[in-house]
Amino acid sequence: MAEYLLIESRDPFESNDVGYYYELARGLVDAGNHVTLFLVQNAVLAARPSAQAPQLRALVGTGIKILAEDFALKERGITKLATVSRSRQSRSWSTIWKPGTRPSGTRRRTCPKRPSP
């Protein structure tokens, strides 16, 4: 049994790819793995009580630990959450990043190539 940390940053109301990530989380937990879904940046919009986010709500009760990053919530004026837990990013890394955890994010950062002299 492996542990997975899935980090989602995209707004589910603007990107259809977010649904794929939720399905991935569900598939991993159905296969017997421990999964944490960490919502950051615009992904926290789905955690609002008024949000029409049935795909995220369908993950509740499946064994997936769903966290919303506190700074992103404050930045967007979200004070109440539906079905997810609030987590400070600095604390989150130390509590959810354990040896053997396999990370997966929606955005890969690369350094631009330097021009040749």
C-alpha positions, 0 to 999 in steps of 0.5 A: 500500500502506497501513500500519494499526495495529489496537489491540485491548483486549478479551478474546477469551474474553468478546467475540465482536467480537474475531474480527471484528478479527482478520478485519479484520487478515487482510483488510487484509494479504491486500489488500497492506497492512502491518498491526500488531495491538497487544494491550493490556489484556485482549486480551493474555490470548490471547497466553498459551501455554495460551490456546485462541485459534485465531483469533489463532494463525491470524494468525501467519505471514500477515505481520501484526506482532502485539505484546502490551503489556508493562505489560498482560502484567505486570499479568496475570502473563503471563511467557511468550508464544505466537506474539506479540512483547512490546512496551513501550507507550512504545516501541511508539508511536514504532516502530509509529506512522509517518507515514501509518499509519491507526489503528483501535481498538476503543474510542472515547473521548469527552468527556462534555457539560458541563451547560448553565448 
